[in-house]
Amino acid sequence: MASKTELVIGTRNSKLALVQAERISKALGDLHPATKFPWQVVSVRGDVDKTSPFLKFSGPSDAAKNIWTEEMEAKLCSGELDLLVHCLKDMPTNLPDGCVLGAIVHREDPTDALVVKSGLDYKNLADLPAGSVIGTSSTRRKALLKYKYPQLIVEECRGNLDTRLRKLDDPEGPFTAIIVATAGLNRINLSQRITKSLPASEFPYAIGQGALGIELRAGDNSTLDVVRKIEEQPTRWICLAERSLLRTLQGGCSSPVAVNSVVESQNSTELSLRLEGIIIHPHGSSQVSSTSVAVVESDDDAVALGADLAKRLEENGGRALLDEIRVLQHSALV
């Protein structure tokens, strides 16, 4: 087990994950120079299976996201690792016994980015000719594309960012464009590949997208004290509200749930947060949306805001839509 002068960070083995781990290591090291923060890469199921669509991994809640976390969590609980760095959008909203979300940090632009194949001059989704093939691995993005741009063809595009960009630019490949997270491209210094960041008001993003989540062993208060020092309070509250929405709806990586969080005002102790949520049928045939606004002064306030929006969505037709989505998920598994 690591000594108190060394805390080992667990991360996935991708360029983006390693950049994120390095950023957390540096931020922690700057504040705690007497402690070392090395990182260790872990192979996870979501990186091993790079072909199956995410609907294959669907479950009764957001357990599908375990494909990105469970191998690392096993090493965390055994004491081999001391903290895990995740893209927050990949973290289940209900963590396994023995694990806690210690801190939420470094939220970049949470929007999605349209990336058009090199050599093509299209600037917007609306510019693409009918029949253009758009690549994405996200059921949320697929559903939004089918709902808003039914003239386009959506196909599976798995892999890390470098892999997806290679698939896009392959002259023999099928893709006219792909949609990925703006934050990921920014973090690996590929912002120049962004054709357009899609406005969240038109193309809402994934829960927690753009933020990093630091996962710890439950009861490890000394490490919790260390990581909380790099946390940003507004980011924490916004993301807790979003995760509460998803947890209450029991949606997950395979459920097309999207959000747009708008800070209407804030000061040192509170923020007024407008949370806009949407549930989209995976086939793009229908959607349900609603909005909830509250003044947030604590974690409990943030959680209550997300739960309130979930209730509004359910009462507005979301409950029936989620039931239909679960039937589709079950049929994909049998």
C-alpha positions, 0 to 999 in steps of 0.5 A: 500500500502506498505510504502517506508520502505517495498517493497513486493515481489510477487512470485508463490507458489513453492519451486523454486519460493520461493528460488528465491524470498528469493534470491532477498530479500536477495540481495536487503536487503544487499544493502538497510538494511533500507528497508524490502523485505517480499514476498507474494505467489500468486496462478497462472493459470499455477500452478492450471492447471497442466495437460493441455499441453501448446499448449492449451494455445497458442495464436497469440504471447507469451500471453500463458505465461500469465498463469504464470504471470497475477494474480501476475500482477493484484496485482502489478498494484493494489499496493498490491505488489511492485515487482514480481520475475519470471523465465525470460523464463516465462515472456511474451515479451510484458508485460501488460499496467502498467507493466515493466521489471525492472531488469534481474538478477542472470542467472544460467547455461541456459542449459537443464538437462537430469535426468534419473530415479533413478536406471537406468544407462543411461548417454546420450539421445543417450544411451536410448533404442528406445521406452524410454519415456521422460517427459517434459512440454515444446513444445520446448523440445518436438520438439527438442526431436522429431527432434533429437531423433525420436526413443524416445517417448515424453509425457507430464510431468507437475508440479513443479520440486519436482512433476516431479521428483516424477513422474520420480522415481515412479516405476509404472510411464512411464518415463525413463527420464525427461528434465528440466532446469539445473538452477532450479535443481541447485537453489533447491540444487538438482544438484546431480540429473542431469545426463547430462547438454545438450550442448546448441550447440546441444540442444538450450535452452529457451529464458531467461532460467536461469535468473530471471526477476523483474517486476515493476509498470510502473512509479515506479522509486524509486523501479526501482532505488532499483532493478537496483542496483542488475542487471548484465549488460552483463546478461541484454543485452544477455537476452534483445537480446533473448527476442527481437528475440522472440518478433519479431518472435511473438513466445511464451511458445507454440512456439518451438523457441530456442536460444544459446547465446555466448559471444565472448568477453567483457569488462566493456562497451561492449560485442561481442555477437553471437546469434544462433536461431532455430525454430522447427516444433512441430512434429519434422519434420523440423527446421530453424536456423540462427546466428547473431553477433554484438557488444552490447554497449546499450539496443538498440544494444541488441534489434537490434541484436535479431530483426536482427536474427529474420529477418534472421530466417524468410527469411531462411524459418522461416516465413512459418514455424511459419505460419504452427505452428500457424495453428496447435495452432489454431486447438488445440483450436477449 
